[in-house]
Amino acid sequence: KGQSFTIDNCKACTIFLCDNTAAVTIDDCRDCVFFIAPCESSVFIRNCKDCKMVVACRQFRTRECEGVDVMLYCAAGQPIIEMSSKIRFTGFNYSYFKLGAQFRAARMNVWDTEWSNVFDFTKSSSMKNNSTGALIDGDNNDEDQEQQQQDNGSSNDRKETDPS
């Protein structure tokens, strides 16, 4: 059975959690890269800026984050963003020797993911803010996506995309 982890106040770090975890909390990190192997429960990201993440979990949530790219497997319900901006998601597309066994140990089915069904908690409240999220097209890089937005007359602000 996995353990709970708390990671906080990291700057320009690369962190790999390569074993099952019970829960993961990441607070106040800047310019970091994270890999989180299948987590039995929740991954909470708070007050992080300009980070990249590969995450497999049951529940995923961000609060007060900016400029975070997430390659996500989320087993139970919607990934949630709250009071965050420039959060971008793409599907978990990672493989290594023990990954299948780790998914089974965390009681997660690799085919059952809600990574693209993002819910912006703050947008549905009465608060005014700039909370935004976007889905990343796996076939395009950042420059291609920015050019497509300009060609389509879109603003530089990324908006949550309905995948249906």
C-alpha positions in Angstrom: 0.0 0.0 0.0 1.3 3.5 -0.9 2.2 6.3 1.4 1.1 9.9 1.4 3.5 12.5 0.2 3.7 16.2 0.6 6.1 18.2 -1.6 6.5 21.9 -1.0 8.6 25.0 -1.8 10.6 23.4 -4.6 12.2 25.5 -7.3 13.6 24.2 -10.6 13.4 20.6 -9.5 12.6 17.3 -11.3 10.8 14.9 -9.0 9.8 11.3 -9.7 7.4 9.4 -7.5 7.8 6.0 -9.2 5.9 3.8 -6.8 2.2 3.6 -5.8 1.2 6.5 -3.4 -1.9 6.9 -1.2 -2.2 10.7 -1.8 0.0 13.5 -3.0 0.0 17.2 -2.2 2.2 19.6 -4.0 2.4 23.2 -2.7 4.3 26.4 -3.6 6.5 24.9 -6.4 8.0 26.9 -9.3 9.5 25.7 -12.6 9.4 22.1 -11.6 8.7 18.8 -13.4 6.8 16.0 -11.6 6.1 12.4 -12.4 3.6 10.7 -10.2 3.0 7.0 -10.6 -0.6 5.7 -10.0 -1.9 7.3 -6.8 -4.7 5.4 -5.1 -6.5 8.6 -4.1 -6.0 12.3 -4.7 -3.4 14.6 -6.1 -3.7 18.2 -5.0 -1.7 20.9 -6.6 -1.7 24.3 -4.8 0.0 27.6 -5.5 2.3 26.2 -8.2 3.6 28.1 -11.2 5.2 27.1 -14.5 5.3 23.4 -13.8 5.0 20.3 -15.9 3.4 17.1 -14.6 2.7 13.5 -15.6 0.1 12.2 -13.2 -2.0 9.1 -12.8 -4.6 9.4 -9.9 -8.1 8.8 -8.8 -8.8 12.5 -8.2 -6.9 15.6 -9.5 -7.4 19.1 -8.3 -5.5 22.5 -8.7 -6.0 25.6 -6.6 -4.3 29.0 -7.2 -1.9 27.6 -9.9 -0.6 29.3 -13.1 1.0 27.9 -16.2 0.8 24.2 -15.3 0.9 21.6 -18.1 -0.6 18.2 -17.0 -0.4 14.8 -18.8 -3.2 13.2 -16.8 -4.9 9.9 -16.1 -7.9 10.7 -13.7 -10.0 7.7 -12.7 -12.8 9.1 -10.6 -14.8 12.0 -12.0 -13.6 15.4 -13.3 -10.2 16.9 -12.8 -10.9 20.2 -11.0 -9.3 23.6 -11.4 -10.0 26.4 -9.0 -8.8 30.0 -9.0 -6.1 28.9 -11.5 -5.0 30.2 -14.9 -3.2 28.8 -17.9 -3.7 25.2 -16.9 -3.4 22.8 -19.9 -4.3 19.1 -20.0 -3.5 16.2 -22.2 -4.1 12.4 -21.8 -1.7 10.2 -19.9 0.6 8.7 -22.5 3.4 7.1 -20.6 4.7 3.6 -20.3 7.3 1.7 -18.2 7.9 -1.8 -17.0 5.8 -1.9 -13.8 3.1 0.6 -14.8 0.4 -2.1 -15.4 1.0 -3.6 -12.0 0.9 -0.2 -10.4 -2.5 0.6 -12.0 -3.9 -2.7 -10.7 -2.5 -2.1 -7.2 -4.2 1.3 -7.2 -7.4 -0.4 -8.4 -7.6 1.7 -11.5 -8.5 0.6 -15.0 -6.3 2.1 -17.7 -9.3 2.5 -20.0 -11.4 4.5 -17.5 -10.1 8.1 -17.4 -11.8 11.5 -17.2 -8.7 13.6 -18.1 -10.5 15.7 -20.6 -13.7 16.4 -18.6 -12.2 19.3 -16.7 -14.4 21.3 -14.3 -13.6 24.9 -13.4 -15.0 25.2 -9.9 -14.5 29.0 -9.7 -16.3 29.7 -13.0 -19.5 28.3 -11.6 -19.3 30.4 -8.5 -20.1 34.1 -8.1 -16.5 35.1 -8.0 -15.0 37.1 -10.9 -11.6 35.8 -12.0 -9.4 34.8 -14.9 -9.6 31.0 -14.2 -8.9 29.2 -17.5 -8.0 25.7 -18.6 -7.4 24.1 -22.0 -7.0 20.7 -23.6 -3.7 20.2 -25.4 -3.9 18.7 -28.9 -1.3 15.9 -28.8 -0.4 16.4 -32.5 0.6 20.0 -32.2 3.3 21.8 -30.2 2.8 25.1 -28.3 3.7 27.2 -31.3 1.3 25.4 -33.6 -1.5 25.9 -31.1 -0.8 29.6 -30.6 -0.7 30.1 -34.4 -4.0 28.2 -34.8 -5.6 30.4 -32.1 -4.4 33.6 -33.9 -5.6 32.2 -37.3 -9.0 31.5 -35.8 -9.2 35.0 -34.2 -8.9 33.7 -30.7 -7.4 35.7 -27.9 -4.3 34.6 -26.2 -6.3 33.5 -23.2 -7.0 29.8 -23.3 -10.5 28.8 -22.5 -11.8 25.5 -21.3 -12.7 23.2 -24.2 -15.7 21.0 -24.3 -14.4 17.7 -25.8 -17.8 16.5 -27.0 
